[in-house]
């Protein structure tokens, strides 16, 4: 299991140089344990002995792999792996941040939809209230219409009664005219009247006077009918005023609809222009992205060539190391070794072998880490070949980071391998001195068979520097192009965001326009329905008023005829009385 640990060394005399005694006191304090690739948990501060960490500084952080019996299996410095872990953690945080932004956008969208539903529900409730009010108005209008119908029936009855009285009056007048003609005929003949005839004539005049139609009752009913009509008109007048007010409000709403429609059309044209500009910039961005992809592909080829040259340099260095073309890191004082006691010389050789073993283990771990890096690079290249455009940039950046780490680790390993071979040569020189002093044969053939690879390494290094310069220039161009793409992408994102906001505003404006048009149409419908309900009632009231005015005129004529009839009867009575006062005329 892999742990994160801290190197702890005892606080002692800094002048102590006995490496063996110090290494036995080096310990590791376990800080955290890896559960999965991305999951680390803290552990109890357990301390274990680790001679492998004696070369590391006190307080250094290392990654140590322990066996089940708590023995150190592998040890490496934790600097670079911690950087990778932090980079992965940063990428995960960025992904979580993007997810949170998406969730916030969904929340805002759902909130807006809920508000829109609540607004529409409130509009529906308001419309239902208006419908209920209209139903109440219609019921009141129907009641008023029934009252007008009843008034019309009463007026028709009065009109029939006046017509009947007029006909009776005309019949009485015809009878009176007939009697008057007969009376005049008798006057001309000289046979005027006898007593019975004069009495009958008097009775006839009395009966005719009593048959004159009274107009006071009819006038009273007519006046009541006029009052009822005016009452109906007074009831209708507020409704007509309300209708005119509603027409004024609806005309204002219609003006708002026209203005909002014009504004909507202007906004729609601006949105179309913004969309066209965004499409043009997006097309230019795609061209730049394609250019970036081609340059990145060429950069990848250059890096592969550099990696091949690095591998060639490594092979040449390995050959140089194998052939013994490496000088020791420090000069060997052979004369001092010849005069040194054998025990001390053997102890120096043992210390050098111990250091060589520790360094060899460390180099071996670094080589394994280099192998892991190479495998990671191959996996990333495989992912890039199958990745979508959205993940391509992140994967390419991650691949560039891994390649840089691989290059840095590889260059470090080249020097470490040289140092390791130089230390081996140093040990070999000490062992040769020891063998000579012990009288044993010394093998010196390897020192004479070394090959000079420096011209080949120089040529490869020159080619490598040339390609490195080309690589740096290409990376600079790619960085500039990437910056331009990021700038353009930022502008496009901003414009897309603004365009989305304008689109939402336009949708809201369209929704408001549709709602305002619907409300205006409903208001016009209510006004038309209101007017259709009021107009027949008003027409009926106007018709009743005209009929009542006609009845009033007819009643005036009847009153005038009645007055004339009474005057004529009075004159006839005077004539009759004059005749009766002359008995000779009556007797004859």
C-alpha positions in Angstrom: 0.0 0.0 0.0 1.2 3.5 -0.9 1.7 6.1 1.9 2.7 9.7 2.1 5.4 10.1 4.8 7.8 12.6 6.3 11.5 11.8 6.8 12.6 12.2 10.4 16.2 12.2 11.5 17.5 12.5 15.1 18.7 15.8 16.1 22.4 15.2 16.8 25.9 16.6 16.1 26.1 17.9 12.6 29.8 16.9 12.4 29.0 13.2 12.7 30.2 11.4 9.6 29.5 7.8 10.4 26.9 7.0 7.7 26.0 3.6 9.0 25.2 4.7 12.5 23.1 7.6 11.2 21.2 5.5 8.6 20.0 3.2 11.3 18.2 6.1 13.1 16.3 7.4 10.0 12.5 7.0 10.4 9.4 7.8 8.4 6.3 9.3 9.9 3.2 8.1 7.9 0.8 11.0 7.1 -1.7 9.7 4.6 -2.7 6.5 2.8 -3.9 6.1 -0.8 -7.2 4.3 -1.0 -7.8 4.8 -4.7 -6.2 6.8 -7.5 -7.9 10.0 -6.4 -8.7 9.2 -2.8 -6.3 9.8 0.1 -7.1 9.5 3.8 -5.1 10.6 6.8 -3.7 7.9 9.1 -2.5 7.8 12.6 1.0 9.2 12.9 2.8 5.9 12.8 6.6 5.9 12.7 8.6 3.2 10.9 12.3 2.7 10.5 13.6 3.2 6.9 17.3 3.0 6.2 16.5 3.7 2.5 15.7 7.4 3.4 19.1 8.1 5.1 20.3 10.1 2.1 17.2 12.4 2.2 17.0 15.6 4.1 15.1 15.8 7.4 11.4 16.8 6.9 11.4 15.8 3.2 8.1 14.3 1.9 8.3 10.9 0.2 6.0 8.3 -1.2 6.7 4.9 0.3 5.2 1.6 -0.6 4.9 -0.8 2.4 4.5 -4.5 2.5 1.8 -6.1 4.7 4.4 -6.6 7.5 5.2 -2.8 7.4 8.5 -3.2 5.5 9.6 -0.6 3.0 9.2 -2.0 -0.5 9.8 1.2 -2.6 10.7 4.7 -1.8 10.6 7.9 -3.9 10.5 11.6 -3.4 7.0 13.0 -3.3 7.5 16.4 -5.0 6.6 15.6 -8.5 3.7 13.1 -7.7 2.2 15.7 -5.3 2.3 18.2 -8.2 0.5 15.7 -10.4 -2.1 15.0 -7.7 -2.6 18.8 -7.2 -3.0 19.3 -10.9 -5.6 16.5 -11.1 -7.3 18.0 -8.1 -7.4 21.4 -9.8 -8.9 19.8 -13.0 -11.5 18.1 -10.9 -12.4 21.4 -9.2 -12.7 23.1 -12.6 -15.0 20.3 -13.7 -17.1 20.6 -10.5 -17.3 24.3 -11.0 -18.6 23.9 -14.5 -21.2 21.4 -13.2 -22.2 23.8 -10.5 -22.6 26.6 -13.2 -24.8 24.3 -15.2 -26.9 23.4 -12.2 -27.2 27.2 -11.4 -28.4 27.8 -14.9 -30.9 25.0 -14.7 -32.1 26.5 -11.4 -32.5 29.9 -12.9 -34.4 28.4 -15.9 -36.7 26.4 -13.6 -37.3 29.5 -11.4 -38.2 31.6 -14.5 -40.6 28.8 -15.7 -42.2 28.7 -12.3 -42.6 32.5 -12.3 -44.1 32.4 -15.8 -46.5 29.6 -14.7 -47.6 31.6 -11.7 -48.1 34.7 -13.8 -50.2 32.8 -16.3 -52.2 31.3 -13.5 -52.9 34.7 -12.0 -53.9 35.9 -15.5 -56.3 33.0 -15.8 -57.8 33.8 -12.4 -58.2 37.5 -13.3 -59.9 36.5 -16.6 -62.3 34.1 -14.6 -63.2 37.0 -12.4 -63.9 39.2 -15.4 -66.1 36.4 -16.9 -68.0 36.2 -13.6 -68.5 39.9 -13.6 -69.7 39.8 -17.2 -72.1 37.0 -16.3 -73.5 39.2 -13.5 -73.8 42.2 -15.9 -75.5 40.0 -18.5 -78.0 38.8 -15.9 -78.7 42.4 -14.8 -79.1 43.4 -18.5 -81.5 40.4 -19.0 -83.5 41.6 -16.1 -83.7 45.1 -17.5 -84.6 43.7 -20.9 -87.5 41.8 -19.2 -88.6 45.1 -17.5 -88.5 46.8 -20.9 -90.6 44.0 -22.4 -93.1 44.3 -19.6 -93.2 48.1 -20.2 -93.7 47.5 -23.9 -96.6 45.1 -23.1 -98.2 47.7 -20.8 -97.8 50.5 -23.5 -99.3 48.2 -26.1 -102.3 47.7 -23.8 -102.6 51.4 -23.3 -102.3 51.9 -27.0 -105.1 49.3 -27.6 -107.3 51.0 -25.0 -106.8 54.5 -26.6 -107.6 52.9 -30.0 -110.7 51.4 -28.7 -111.8 54.7 -27.1 -111.1 56.4 -30.4 -113.2 54.0 -32.3 -116.1 54.4 -29.9 -115.7 58.1 -30.1 -115.8 58.0 -33.9 -119.0 55.8 -33.7 -120.6 58.3 -31.4 -119.6 61.1 -33.7 -121.1 59.3 -36.7 -124.4 58.7 -34.8 -124.4 62.4 -33.8 -123.8 63.6 -37.3 -126.7 61.3 -38.5 -129.0 62.8 -36.0 -127.8 66.3 -36.9 -128.6 65.6 -40.5 -132.1 64.3 -39.8 -132.7 67.3 -37.5 -131.7 69.7 -40.3 -133.9 67.8 -42.8 -136.8 68.2 -40.5 -136.2 71.8 -40.0 -136.2 72.3 -43.8 -139.5 70.3 -44.1 -141.1 72.3 -41.3 -141.7 69.3 -39.1 -139.4 70.0 -36.3 -139.9 68.1 -33.1 -142.7 66.9 -31.0 -142.4 66.4 -27.2 -141.4 62.8 -27.4 -138.8 63.5 -30.0 -137.4 66.4 -28.1 -137.1 64.2 -25.0 -135.4 61.5 -27.1 -133.0 64.0 -28.5 -132.2 65.3 -25.0 -131.6 61.7 -23.9 -129.4 61.1 -26.9 -127.4 64.2 -26.2 -126.9 63.2 -22.6 -125.9 59.8 -23.5 -123.4 61.2 -26.1 -122.0 63.5 -23.4 -121.5 60.6 -21.1 -119.8 58.5 -23.8 -116.9 61.0 -24.2 -113.7 59.1 -23.4 -111.9 60.4 -20.3 -108.2 61.1 -21.0 -106.9 61.7 -17.5 -106.3 58.0 -16.7 -104.7 57.4 -20.0 -102.4 60.4 -19.5 -101.5 59.1 -16.1 -100.6 55.7 -17.5 -98.7 57.4 -20.3 -96.8 59.5 -17.8 -95.9 56.4 -15.8 -94.7 54.7 -19.0 -92.5 57.7 -19.8 -91.1 57.5 -16.3 -90.4 53.8 -16.7 -88.6 54.4 -20.1 -86.5 57.2 -18.6 -85.7 55.0 -15.6 -84.5 52.3 -18.1 -82.5 54.9 -20.0 -80.9 56.1 -16.7 -80.0 52.5 -16.0 -78.4 52.0 -19.4 -76.4 55.3 -19.4 -73.7 54.1 -16.9 -73.3 50.9 -19.0 -72.8 53.1 -22.1 -70.3 55.2 -20.2 -68.5 52.1 -19.0 -68.5 50.8 -22.6 -66.9 54.1 -23.8 -64.3 53.9 -21.1 -63.4 50.3 -21.9 -63.2 51.3 -25.6 -60.7 54.1 -24.6 -58.6 51.6 -22.6 -58.7 49.0 -25.3 -57.6 51.6 -27.9 -54.7 52.5 -25.5 -53.8 48.8 -25.3 -54.0 48.5 -29.0 -51.5 51.3 -29.3 -49.3 49.5 -26.8 -49.6 46.4 -28.9 -48.6 48.3 -32.1 -45.6 49.9 -30.3 -44.5 46.6 -28.7 -44.8 44.9 -32.1 -42.6 47.5 -33.7 -40.1 47.2 -30.9 -40.2 43.4 -31.2 -39.6 43.6 -35.0 -36.6 46.0 -34.4 -35.1 43.7 -31.7 -35.6 40.7 -34.0 -33.6 42.4 -36.8 -30.8 43.3 -34.3 -30.8 39.7 -33.1 -30.5 38.5 -36.6 -27.6 40.7 -37.3 -25.9 39.6 -34.0 -26.5 36.0 -35.0 -24.9 36.5 -38.4 -21.9 38.2 -36.8 -21.5 35.4 -34.3 -21.7 32.8 -37.1 -19.0 34.7 -39.0 -16.7 34.9 -35.9 -17.4 31.2 -35.2 -16.3 30.3 -38.7 -13.1 32.3 -38.3 -12.5 30.6 -35.0 -12.9 27.2 -36.7 -10.3 28.2 -39.2 -7.9 29.2 -36.4 -8.7 26.0 -34.5 -7.9 24.0 -37.6 -4.6 25.9 -38.0 -3.8 25.3 -34.4 -4.6 21.5 -34.8 -2.2 21.3 -37.8 0.5 23.2 -35.9 0.0 20.9 -32.8 0.2 17.9 -35.0 3.5 19.2 -36.4 4.6 19.9 -32.8 3.7 16.4 -31.9 5.9 15.1 -34.7 8.8 17.3 -33.7 8.4 16.1 -30.1 8.4 12.5 -31.3 11.6 13.3 -33.2 13.2 14.9 -30.2 12.1 11.9 -28.1 13.7 9.6 -30.7 16.9 11.7 -30.5 16.7 11.6 -26.7 16.4 7.9 -26.9 19.3 7.8 -29.3 21.3 9.9 -26.9 20.4 7.6 -24.1 21.5 4.6 -26.1 24.8 6.3 -27.0 25.2 7.3 -23.4 24.4 3.7 -22.4 27.0 2.5 -24.9 29.5 5.0 -23.6 28.7 3.9 -20.1 28.9 0.3 -21.0 32.2 0.8 -22.9 33.6 2.6 -19.8 33.9 6.0 -21.5 33.0 7.7 -18.2 35.5 9.3 -15.8 35.2 9.0 -12.0 33.5 12.0 -10.3 36.6 12.5 -8.2 40.3 11.8 -8.5 41.7 8.8 -6.6 44.8 9.3 -4.6 46.4 5.9 -5.3 49.4 6.6 -3.2 47.3 7.4 -0.2 45.3 4.2 -0.8 48.6 2.2 -1.0 49.7 3.5 2.4 46.2 3.2 4.1 45.6 0.2 6.4 43.7 -2.6 4.7 40.9 -2.5 7.2 40.3 1.2 6.6 40.5 0.7 2.8 38.0 -2.2 3.0 35.6 0.0 5.1 35.8 2.8 2.6 35.0 0.3 -0.2 32.1 -1.0 1.9 30.7 2.5 2.4 31.1 3.2 -1.3 29.2 0.0 -2.1 26.4 0.9 0.3 26.0 4.3 -1.2 26.1 2.8 -4.7 23.3 0.4 -3.7 21.2 3.2 -2.3 21.8 5.3 -5.5 21.1 2.3 -7.7 17.8 1.7 -5.9 16.9 5.3 -6.3 17.8 5.3 -10.0 15.8 2.1 -10.5 12.8 3.8 -8.9 13.2 6.8 -11.2 13.5 4.5 -14.2 10.2 2.9 -13.2 8.7 6.3 -12.7 9.9 7.2 -16.2 8.3 4.0 -17.5 5.0 5.0 -15.8 5.3 8.4 -17.4 5.8 6.9 -20.8 2.7 4.7 -20.3 0.7 7.7 -19.2 1.8 9.6 -22.3 0.8 6.7 -24.6 -2.6 6.5 -22.8 -3.2 10.3 -23.3 -2.2 10.0 -27.0 -4.8 7.2 -27.3 -7.4 9.3 -25.6 -6.6 12.3 -27.8 -7.1 10.2 -30.9 -10.6 9.4 -29.7 -11.5 12.6 -27.9 -14.2 15.1 -28.9 -13.5 18.8 -29.6 -14.7 19.7 -26.1 -12.1 17.6 -24.3 -9.3 17.9 -26.9 -7.7 21.0 -25.5 -7.6 19.8 -21.9 -6.1 16.5 -23.0 -3.5 18.2 -25.1 -2.5 20.4 -22.2 -2.3 17.4 -19.9 -0.2 15.6 -22.6 2.2 18.6 -22.8 2.6 18.6 -19.1 3.3 14.9 -18.9 5.8 15.2 -21.8 7.6 18.1 -20.0 7.8 16.0 -16.8 9.0 13.0 -18.8 11.7 15.2 -20.4 12.8 16.6 -17.1 12.9 13.2 -15.4 14.8 11.7 -18.4 17.4 14.4 -18.4 17.9 13.9 -14.6 18.3 10.2 -15.1 21.0 10.7 -17.7 23.2 12.5 -15.2 22.3 10.0 -12.4 23.3 7.1 -14.6 26.6 8.8 -15.4 27.2 9.4 -11.7 26.3 5.8 -11.0 28.8 4.5 -13.6 31.4 7.0 -12.3 30.9 5.8 -8.8 31.2 2.2 -10.0 34.6 3.1 -11.6 35.6 4.8 -8.4 34.8 1.6 -6.5 36.6 -0.4 -9.1 39.8 1.7 -8.7 39.6 1.2 -4.9 39.1 -2.5 -5.4 42.0 -2.7 -7.9 44.3 -1.1 -5.2 43.0 -3.5 -2.6 43.5 -6.5 -4.9 47.1 -5.4 -5.7 47.9 -5.0 -2.0 46.4 -8.4 -1.4 48.5 -9.9 -4.2 45.6 -10.8 -6.4 45.5 -10.3 -10.2 43.8 -7.0 -11.5 41.7 -6.9 -14.7 42.7 -3.8 -16.8 41.3 -4.8 -20.2 38.1 -2.7 -19.8 40.0 0.5 -19.4 41.8 0.0 -22.7 38.7 -1.0 -24.7 36.7 2.2 -24.2 35.3 3.9 -27.3 35.0 7.7 -27.8 31.3 8.5 -28.6 31.8 12.3 -28.2 31.7 13.2 -32.0 28.5 11.3 -32.5 26.9 12.8 -29.4 28.0 16.3 -30.6 26.4 15.7 -33.9 23.2 14.4 -32.4 23.1 17.3 -29.9 23.6 19.8 -32.7 20.6 18.4 -34.6 18.7 18.2 -31.4 19.3 21.9 -30.6 18.2 22.9 -34.1 15.0 21.0 -33.7 14.6 22.3 -30.2 14.8 25.9 -31.5 12.3 25.0 -34.2 10.1 23.4 -31.5 10.3 26.5 -29.3 9.4 28.8 -32.2 6.5 26.5 -33.1 5.4 26.4 -29.5 5.6 30.2 -29.4 3.4 30.4 -32.5 1.0 27.8 -31.0 0.8 29.8 -27.8 0.1 33.0 -29.7 -2.5 31.2 -31.8 -4.0 29.6 -28.7 -4.1 33.0 -27.0 -5.8 34.5 -30.0 -8.2 31.5 -30.0 -8.9 31.9 -26.3 -9.5 35.7 -26.8 -11.8 35.0 -29.8 -13.5 32.2 -27.8 -14.0 34.6 -24.9 -15.5 37.2 -27.2 -17.7 34.6 -28.8 -18.7 33.3 -25.4 -19.5 36.8 -24.3 -21.4 37.5 -27.5 -23.2 34.1 -27.2 -24.1 35.0 -23.6 -25.4 38.4 -24.7 -27.2 36.8 -27.6 -28.8 34.3 -25.3 -29.9 37.1 -23.0 -31.3 39.0 -25.9 -33.0 35.9 -27.1 -34.5 35.4 -23.7 -35.6 39.0 -23.7 -37.0 38.6 -27.2 -38.9 35.5 -26.1 -40.2 37.3 -23.1 -41.2 40.3 -25.3 -42.9 37.9 -27.7 -44.7 36.2 -24.8 -45.7 39.7 -23.5 -46.8 40.7 -27.0 -48.9 37.5 -27.4 -50.4 38.0 -24.0 -51.1 41.7 -24.7 -52.7 40.8 -28.1 -54.7 38.1 -26.4 -55.8 40.4 -23.6 -56.7 43.1 -26.2 -58.6 40.7 -28.3 -60.5 39.5 -25.2 -61.3 43.1 -24.3 -62.6 43.8 -27.8 -64.6 40.6 -27.6 -66.1 41.7 -24.3 -66.8 45.2 -25.6 -68.5 43.8 -28.7 -70.5 41.3 -26.6 -71.3 44.1 -24.2 -72.4 46.4 -27.0 -74.4 43.5 -28.6 -76.2 43.1 -25.3 -76.8 46.8 -24.7 -77.8 47.8 -28.3 -81.1 45.7 -28.5 -82.1 47.0 -25.1 -81.3 50.6 -26.2 -83.2 50.1 -29.4 -86.2 48.7 -27.5 -86.2 51.7 -25.2 -85.9 54.2 -28.1 -88.7 52.4 -29.9 -90.9 52.5 -26.7 -90.1 56.2 -26.4 -91.2 56.8 -30.0 -94.4 54.8 -29.5 -95.2 56.7 -26.3 -94.6 60.0 -28.0 -97.0 58.8 -30.8 -99.5 57.8 -28.2 -99.1 61.2 -26.5 -99.8 62.9 -29.8 -102.8 60.7 -30.5 -104.1 61.3 -27.0 -103.8 65.1 -27.6 -105.9 64.7 -30.7 -108.5 62.6 -28.8 -108.6 65.3 -26.1 -109.0 68.0 -28.8 -111.8 66.0 -30.5 -113.5 65.4 -27.1 -113.4 69.1 -26.4 -114.9 69.8 -29.8 -117.6 67.2 -29.2 -118.5 68.7 -25.9 -118.7 72.1 -27.5 -120.9 70.8 -30.3 -123.2 69.0 -27.8 -123.5 72.2 -25.8 -124.5 74.1 -29.0 -127.1 71.4 -29.8 -128.5 71.7 -26.3 -128.9 75.4 -26.8 -130.6 74.9 -30.1 -132.9 72.2 -28.5 -133.7 74.5 -25.6 -134.6 77.3 -28.1 -136.9 75.0 -30.0 -138.5 73.8 -26.8 -139.2 77.4 -25.7 -141.4 77.8 -28.9 -144.4 75.5 -28.3 -145.9 76.4 -31.7 -142.9 74.9 -33.4 -143.0 71.9 -31.3 -146.8 71.4 -31.7 -146.8 71.8 -35.4 
